Amino acid sequence: MEPVSSFYIKSSPEQFDAIVVGSGITGGWAAKELTERGLTTLMVERGRPVEHGIDYIGENKDPWTMPNRGRVDATVADEQYPVQKQCYAFDEHTKQFFNNDRDMPYSTPAGRPFSWIRGNQLGGKSLMWARQSYRWSDLDFGANLKDGHGTDWPIRYADLAPWYSHVERFVGISGSKEGLAVLPDGEFLPPFEFNTVEAALKKKFDAMYAPARMIIGRTANLNKASDEHLAQGRAPCQARSQCHRGCSFGAYFSTQSSTLPAALKTGRLRIATNAIVHSVIYDAKTNRATGVRVIDAETMETREFHAKVVILCASTLASTAILLNSTSSAFPTGLANSSGVLGHYLMDHLWAAGASGRVEGFENDYYRGRRPTAPYIPRFRNVIDQHPSFLRGYALAGGAARDGWQSAAWKPGFGKDFKAMLRKPGPWHFSLGGQGEMLPRFENMVSLHPTRKDKWGIPLLHIDITHGENDRKMREDMADTAANILEDLGVKDVKKRMLTEAEYPPGLAIHEVGTARMGRDPKTSVLNGFNQAHDVPNLFVTDGSSLASCAWQNPSLTFMALTARACAYAVDQLKAGKI
């Protein structure tokens, strides 16, 4: 296959069959599906090129070989990355994958912070995502209809199940089949293993809390590569815990390791990087999107690309910002916004609430490598019985580990006794933290700032979101329940932890969804059940902005399945002359 760089373009007079805006998890999948189904496709990415393996500059570098021992210089972090530095994956090895906040600001109301974690480069945040991959169930797709919060999803699990399978086989999801209705099984590679302490506590938990169950987290890391993955040029996970730096082995799923090579292999893909999409071009006479206007990130030059179908995959907030900025006499408040709900119903998962404690015994046990996943307790709240204080539910995740030389190395001392201390592992600890479903609320929203613009002349996105009473009650229950579970399991010195919204603002779960939701009624939703705009039939939005609720599971697998399904539908509609 030709090198990726040979597929790059700056401009083109060609009318492509499809334009895909964004190159992250959904953009990569859209490019793969469209090109493999015969469409000439242009991928437009606002960030720089990143070549697989070559540009993973932090990979295989030990902290002591880095200028700042793996930590980003405090002055640089404070001045250029004040938001991004809050992310768990941000350090000296990965800084190049995160946006410079000084150059790419956004606005929030005073006293209502939102931490927008962004990675604008080819591959987007697929290069540093957490890789947890779970199917949703009918409990999730039916929740809005059941309790009246949000609009009814126009699809159910049966609509998405074959597309989950399609995605899982290609991506490679390591996990165990459990037969849980609340968390459907999928097409799994062998699961990663519990360590000794986790296995012992799992046995206790499963017996005490049935039908709830502790399982190993399902992750997009190849515990064992299939023939299909080997054909992609990918290899099994080496348990290095360097995923966020990029992986030359291709052991975890990313655009660079998987979907982009598949799309390039067809010869039908072209890529425009450093191309900031200003707006979607709309033709009122035909009621069709005809392409996108872009601004060159480096030269500030403007140009246009044209296509028969436009698919937005720029990320939840970025895609909505593009639609809001795509105004015309037909759509004065944003393209495809006859419903007036574009920008509304923003959600992010509820986090930063849980508990931890000390596990006695097991002094002769340790573990090997750095497993890329952890124990996971699927949702059990409001599955059978309704909790009196809140709707929806949450999962708990955590795990067991021993204090090791990393923590001891910061203690004062030197000589023989100090060296001996470094060789001896410390006590075991076990922790659980929650991830819960935020209710969809109209007042949680994004809009374009009326006066402030970025350096490319595009209005800043204004993000306004707070937790509601239901959200607060759920977070309290997360911490209380995590502590109760640990105490029941015999964990000692249990301490609850629940950060305030100021300490851990919305956005830091990095699972923001909504703002261009799908629904059955064009009067109350932007998209239909195939991620197609109700108002503009050749416009599709397949990233997290399309979600009508956020469920309690990590959303990325659902993003991918929705994208694959929408692209198949778009191709069929295009070939049938319907769009």
Sequence and secondary structure as in RCSB ss.txt:
>XXXX:A:sequence
MEPVSSFYIKSSPEQFDAIVVGSGITGGWAAKELTERGLTTLMVERGRPVEHGIDYIGENKDPWTMPNRGRVDAT
VADEQYPVQKQCYAFDEHTKQFFNNDRDMPYSTPAGRPFSWIRGNQLGGKSLMWARQSYRWSDLDFGANLKDGHG
TDWPIRYADLAPWYSHVERFVGISGSKEGLAVLPDGEFLPPFEFNTVEAALKKKFDAMYAPARMIIGRTANLNKA
SDEHLAQGRAPCQARSQCHRGCSFGAYFSTQSSTLPAALKTGRLRIATNAIVHSVIYDAKTNRATGVRVIDAETM
ETREFHAKVVILCASTLASTAILLNSTSSAFPTGLANSSGVLGHYLMDHLWAAGASGRVEGFENDYYRGRRPTAP
YIPRFRNVIDQHPSFLRGYALAGGAARDGWQSAAWKPGFGKDFKAMLRKPGPWHFSLGGQGEMLPRFENMVSLHP
TRKDKWGIPLLHIDITHGENDRKMREDMADTAANILEDLGVKDVKKRMLTEAEYPPGLAIHEVGTARMGRDPKTS
VLNGFNQAHDVPNLFVTDGSSLASCAWQNPSLTFMALTARACAYAVDQLKAGKI
>XXXX:A:secstr
   GGGGB S    EEEEEEE  SHHHHHHHHHHHHTT  EEEE SSB   TTTT TTTT  GGGSTTTTS  HH
HHHHH TTGGGSTT STTTGGGS  TTTS  B  TT         BTTGGGGS   B     HHHHTHHHHH SS
   S  HHHHHHHHHHHHHHH EE     BTTB   SEE      HHHHHHHHHHHHHHTT   EE  BSB SS 
 HHHHHTT       S GGG  TT  B  IIIIIHHHHHHTT EEEE SEEEEEEEEETTTTEEEEEEEEETTT 
 EEEEEEEEEEE S HHHHHHHHHH   SS TTSTT TTS TTB  B  B SEEEEEEE   TT    S  S  E
EE   TTSSS  SS SS EEEEEEEEE  HHHHTTSS  SHHHHHHHHS   EEEEEEEEE     TTSEEEEEE
EEE TTS EEEEEE    HHHHHHHHHHHHHHHHHHHHTT EEEEEEE  TTTS TTTTS  B SS B S TTT 
SB TTSBBSS TTEEE SGGG S   SS SHHHHHHHHHHHHHHHHHHHHTT  
